Amino acid sequence: MRKRIKPPRLAAGDTVGITAPASWGEWSRIERAAGYLTRMGLNVRFGGTLSGQYGYLAGTDEERAAELNAMFADPDIRAIVCARGGYGSGRIADRLDYDRIRDNPKIFWGYSDITFLHTAIGNRSGLVTFHGPMLTCLAEEQVHPLTLQGFEQLFHPKPVVYTETISPLCALVEGEAYGPLVGGNLTLLVSTLGTPYELDTRGRILFIEEIDEEPYRVDRMLNQLRQAGKLADASGILVCDFHNCEPNKYNISLTLEQVIRHHIVQAGRPALAGFRIGHCSPNIAVPLGIEARMSTAQKKLEFMEPAVEA
């Protein structure tokens, strides 16, 4: 396990770089959403990938990787927020300079397709990163206050706590678990298997979320994680939001709940379900790589320390 590195906290007047390491997004939505960051007292620097387009990607692999490397190297940029997900993060993982990232720790924020980069950066550099709403998620007419509240952990070094005051939680397997939090989008986690950036769940709390995948597809991916030992290796498991994961192709289907219970209960690790983390509103932001404790009796996930350096 690499030595964990926390990024410095943000302060008013700091500059945030906005980049698109995966798919491209609508410029009008990106510009509108950036207003939230400026109202937090931050300066915003837009990357060239925000106006790039190479098929479904926000520029070539070389362009997207070069921009992310440059933002990590730039001392004036204190945080990097991904504009959107979509597809393509995994294509640039072998083009990133992980030594540079380790030597220039700063906040890296995103989710969904960005899961691949969270996993790669955590494995290769030890940097604590943040699974939080993409910039385009803030372009909606109404953004849930708890979604916006997630950014506060970047300014104020205070451990995050998730309880049933946010959403109802259901124990799938009773118990307590300790360890650094890892995980993210199920499809992307599975796509790391067999690569140099493979998900490592040993002694860690694993969380999973997904969108628009039918139960049989979720079944296939959970089965692959199970057979790869990733569920049994975890100290605990958090089942987060599975948005619009309903049967469509088959008239007769297992339910999503049946699929999840089959694999998670079989793993035998303490497990809680119901977290509003992922493609949902609110989308609660959590730090990756920080030691946490989960309790099914207390129905709570709590981090043992802040995720940023004071």
N, C-alpha and C positions, 0 to 999 in steps of 0.2 A: 504493500500500500504506500503510495506516495505521500510525502508530508503535506498536510492540508495547509492551504494558503488562503487567508481572508483578504478581500479587497478593502481599501479604505472607504470610509463612509462618504456620502455626498454632503455638500453644503451649498447654500444659496450662492449663485454665481458660477458654479461649476458647469463644465461643458459636457453634453451628452452626444455621442455619435449615433446616428441612425443609419443602419445598413440593412441590406436585403440579401442574406446568404443563401436563400432558397428561391422561391418564386417571386415574381414582381407583383406590385400592388398598384392601385389607383392613386396617382399623385395627390388628387384633391382630398382623398381620405387620409393620406399620410400627413399632409400639411395641416388639415383640421385637427387631427389627433395630437399633433405635436404641440398644440396650444395647451394641453394639459401639463406638459412638461415645463413650458415657459411660465405657466401660472404657479408652478411649484418653485419658481425662482431660478430655474436652470436655463442655460444657454443651449441651443440646439444646433448641431452641425449635420447637414444632410449629406450622405454619401452618394457617389455617382451611380451606384447600383439602383438607387431609387428611381432613376429614369432610364435604366438599362432594360433591355429585353432580348432574350435569346431563346426563342420558342416559349416554353413555360417557365424558363429561368430568368432571373434578374441579371442577365449578363452571362458571359462564359464562366467556366469554372475558375480560370486564371484570374478574371476580373473580380469575381466575388471573394475568392480567397485572398487576393492581394489587398483588397479594401479592408477585410477583417484583420489581416496581419498589420496593416498600416495603422488602424485605429488602436490596436493594442500597443503598438510602439510609440504612438503620439502621446507625449506627457501632458498635453493640454486637454486630452479627452479623459474624463474620469469614469465614464460609464458608457456601455454599448448596449443599445436597445434594438432588437430586431423588428423590422417593419412588419413582416408577416412570415407565415410558414409556407404551406403548400407542398413543394417537393424540391429537393436538390441539396440539402445540407450535407448528406452523406457523401456526395460527390467531391466535396472540397476538404474532407477530413484529413486526407493524406497530403494536402498542400498547406496546412497550417503550421506555423512555427511555434511549437509547444514550449521550447526554451524561452522564446520571446514572451509568450503569454505568462510563463512562470515568473520571469524577471520583471514583468510589468503588470502586476495584479490590478485588475479593475473590475467593476461590476459588469457582468454579462447576463442579459435578460431576454427571455423568450420562452416559447413552449411549442407543442405540436411537432412539426418537422424538425425544430431546433433541438429536440430531444437527442438526436444523434450527436450534435456538437456538445451538448451538456455532458454526455457520456464520454466522448473522446477527450474533451478538455479536462474533465475530472480525472480520468485515468492517466493521461499523459503529463498533466501539469500540476494536479493537486488543487487547482483553483476552485474555491467555492463559487458556484454560479446560482442563478435564480430562475426558477420555473414560474413565469408570470405572464400576464396577458400581453400579446403582441401590440405594437403601436396601432395597427388598424382596428384592433378590438375597441380602442378608445374613440373611434370615429362614429360610434352609434349615437343616436339622438339622446338616449339616456344610458349612462354608465352606472352600474350599481355602486353605491358608496363603498361597499366592502372590497370591490375590485380596485378602486382607487386607493383605498386605505393600505393595500399591500405595498405601495411605494414608500410608505413611511418607514419601513424597516431599513431602507437604504440611507436614511438621514439620521435615525435615532437608534443607536445600538441597544436593542431590546429583543429578547428572545420571543419568537412567534409561538402562540398557543392556539390550538384549534380544539374547540369543544362543541357540544350540542347547541350552544347559543347561536352557532352559524348554520348548522343543518343537523337533522336527525342522523345518528350513527347506529349501525347495527353490527353486533359481534357475529362473525362467521365461525371463528375459532377462539375460544377464551384464552386469555393470558396477557402477559406483558412482554414487551420487546424493547431492546436498546440497540442503538447503532446509528451510523450516518445515514441520512436519507438519500436514496437513489431512485431513479425511475423516470417516468414520463409517459409518452404516448406508446401504447402497446405495439403498434405496427413498427415504429422506429426502433424500439428496444429489440424486437425480434430481428430486425435487419442488421443489428450489430453483431449477431452471433456468427462466429467463424471468421470475423475480421480482427485486425489488430486493436480495434476499439471496443471489443466485446464487453457487454454489461457484466459487472462484477457485483454479485449480491452477497458474497460471503460476510456474515456478521453485520449485514446492513438491513435497514428497513426499506422494502421495495414498495413503490406506489405505481399504479397503472391507471391510465385513462384512455378513452378512445372516442371516435366519432364516425358515424355512417358505415359501420361494419356490421353485417348480419351475424346472428349467433353462431352459425357454423364457421364463419371466418374467425370470430373471437375464439371459438373452440380450438381451431387449428393452431392459432398463435399461442394460446395458453398451453396447449399440449406440447408445442415445441419448447417453450420455456421450461415446462415440467421435465421433459426428457433431457434437456440440457442441464438440469440440476439447479436452475436459477430460483425456483420456488422453494425447494428444500434447503438451499444454501442460505436463504434470507432469514434474518432473525424475526421478522414480522412482515406482514403484507397489508397495504392499504388499498382498498378498491375505491377509486374515485369516479368521476362522472363518465358514463358511457352514453354519449348523446346520440339519439336516433339510431341505436343499435337494435333494430327490430327486424323480425323475419320479413322477407320480401320475395326471395327467389323460390322458397319452398312453402307450399300450403300447410304442410305438417312439419313442425319444427320444435326443437327444444327451445325453451325460453332462455333469454340472456341470464336470468337468475340461476336456472338449472346448470348452465354451462359454467358460470363463475363458481358456484358452490362445488361442483364436481371437482374442479382442479384445485381450488384454494383449500377446501376442507381436506382433500387428499394429501396436500402438502404438509398439513399438520402444524403449521406455524400460526402464532397469534395473528388474527386478521380482523380488521374493521372495515365496514363498507359505508358509503354515504357521503364521502367528502366532496365538497364542491370545488374541485380542482380539475381544470381541464377546459373543454369546450362548453362552458356553461356560464350562467350569470347568477350569483357572483362567481368570478374566477379567482380563487384565493391563491396568492403568490406564496411560494415556499422556497427556502434555500436548499440547495443540493450539496451534500458533503458535510453538513453540520450534524453533530451528535443529537439524537432525538430519543424520546421515550414515548411508546404508545401503550395504552392500558385499555383493555376491553371492559374492565369493571368500571373504570371512571369515564369510559368513552371519551378519550382525550388523546391528542397528539401534542406533545410539547417539546420544543427545542431547548437544549441544555445551556445554550449561550447565544449571544448575538451573532449574526452572520457577517457583519462588517466590523472593521477595526475603528476604534474611536479616533 
